[in-house]
Amino acid sequence: MREYFMKTERTGFSRWTEGDLELARLLWGDPETTRYICASGVFTEEDIVARLEKEIENGKCYGVQYWPIFELSTGKLIGCCGLRPYDLDDNIYEIGFHLRGAFQGKGYAAEAASAVISLAKTTLRVKSLFAGHNPKNIVSAKVLAKLGFSYTGDEFYAPTGLYHPSYLLATQ
Ligand SMILES: CC(C)(COP(=O)(O)OP(=O)(O)OC[C@H]1O[C@@H](n2cnc3c(N)ncnc32)[C@H](O)[C@@H]1OP(=O)(O)O)[C@@H](O)C(=O)NCCC(=O)NCCS
């Protein structure tokens, strides 16, 4: 069982480490997870390795990751939810959530993201949070609305080659 640095009612947050490639494959190797987050809709093995390395690097450099989250009742990997730098000069971080197919549709993204927003407000003292989503991903739009994000315009997102509806949430 992993140690959790933060918990919600149903989820526990851990940190990606070098030994997590199997877990990373469970998540980013699931096309239900990746279908809206890259142009092809699937991550190759190289994409998965690179993504895990990036999360570990963001942890070391900035103290944030799209942290792996686990179901407290079973210990199973739900997905990831967390932060990455967006505009460091203006103290803005991007929030994101990637859930495995089996854990979608259960309200986990909003539950986990609420805890990340609280962390950003209190401990990390981030000025605002940015978020964006694939225009086809209407469920993600619903989650962001529920979390209180305001639409700011469409922004080009290189990994999908699409203009993503984009949002901000003031956290100070
Ligand atoms: C998109 C995602 C984050 C949504 O999180 P989730 O926890 O599965 O979402 P929820 O179960 O809270 O559902 C959110 C809302 O969408 C609704 N919904 C769910 N599936 C739906 C569908 N197929 N069509 C329309 N509405 C749907 C839910 O009823 C809920 O509405 P409510 O808030 O009015 O009750 C999650 O499914 C996911 O990680 N997908 C893969 C990765 C991804 O695309 N991440 C987003 C990158 S921007």
The ligand as an ORCA input file, in Angstrom:
! r2SCAN-3c Opt
* xyz 0 1
  C     -13.050     13.729    -18.392
  C     -12.886     13.251    -16.954
  C     -11.810     14.081    -16.266
  C     -14.219     13.433    -16.209
  O     -14.083     13.032    -14.864
  P     -15.155     12.034    -14.201
  O     -14.824     11.923    -12.766
  O     -15.184     10.793    -15.029
  O     -16.477     12.884    -14.399
  P     -17.858     12.772    -13.598
  O     -18.178     11.359    -13.290
  O     -17.809     13.706    -12.431
  O     -18.863     13.363    -14.674
  C     -18.914     14.757    -14.880
  C     -20.261     15.143    -15.416
  O     -20.384     14.689    -16.769
  C     -21.522     13.850    -16.896
  N     -21.203     12.827    -17.867
  C     -20.448     11.734    -17.676
  N     -20.338     11.057    -18.835
  C     -21.046     11.753    -19.755
  C     -21.309     11.589    -21.133
  N     -20.809     10.542    -21.806
  N     -22.061     12.518    -21.766
  C     -22.532     13.572    -21.105
  N     -22.308     13.797    -19.782
  C     -21.583     12.899    -19.130
  C     -21.754     13.300    -15.517
  O     -23.089     12.915    -15.337
  C     -21.404     14.493    -14.660
  O     -22.461     15.429    -14.692
  P     -22.985     16.105    -13.340
  O     -21.807     16.844    -12.798
  O     -24.071     16.973    -13.813
  O     -23.381     14.967    -12.471
  C     -12.469     11.768    -16.878
  O     -13.481     10.987    -17.448
  C     -11.140     11.488    -17.556
  O     -10.119     11.537    -16.902
  N     -11.140     11.170    -18.861
  C      -9.895     10.774    -19.553
  C      -8.791     11.806    -19.514
  C      -9.245     13.178    -19.924
  O      -9.821     13.341    -20.976
  N      -8.953     14.136    -19.053
  C      -9.304     15.491    -19.285
  C      -8.213     16.183    -19.970
  S      -8.648     17.884    -20.141
*
